[in-house]
């Protein structure tokens, strides 16, 4: 699915997302945000901010920038920011494959349910590394291929059909981090059904540049 088709799919979802997919994923998203350990004054980028359901969960003494390629989703997020009085949040329409931020702009970069929903997850991950400060954290919450061979086979089988509605099911962790200047610090499975993986990486790009 290309960028424009993907945007149309999520524009279509925008008005009902919070009551459908947003509701299903709410518990795992809340778990991710509440366990980030964001420190006062840190600058956080949320890639694929969607309707902004996670924005009220961040500490008010941090600077949050949310980007999304779907204008429909961003309109919902803008309403939420206004309704909640979130003066620490800035929202931008942006392609995660070509972020308009200088290198090393953020202390923490988060992507929830994004890497399996974009046409080129490797480019998005590379951009997340680029805009994250050396030694900063890159966190993503996503479905990843199950370790069970039978389930993994099924996930690969249904992935082409799932792509038509905006996501894929055949990504494994090594597909995302292989060759990237990151160290995986933690990985845990979270609800619903413990099918979702919360992965925290440390950005090692300073070390990579020095070699």
Secondary structure, DSSP 8 states (H G I E B T S, - for coil): --HHHHHHHHHHHTTTGGGTHHHHHHHHHHHHHHTS---TT-EEEEES-TT-TTGGGS-TTSEEEEEES-HHHHHHHHHHHHHHT-TTEEEEE--TTS--S-TT-EEEEEEES-TTTSS-HHHHHHHHHHHEEEEEEEEEEEE---SSHHHHHHHHHHHHHHHTTT--S---HHHHHTTSSEEEEEEEEESSTT-EEEEEEEE-HHHHHH-
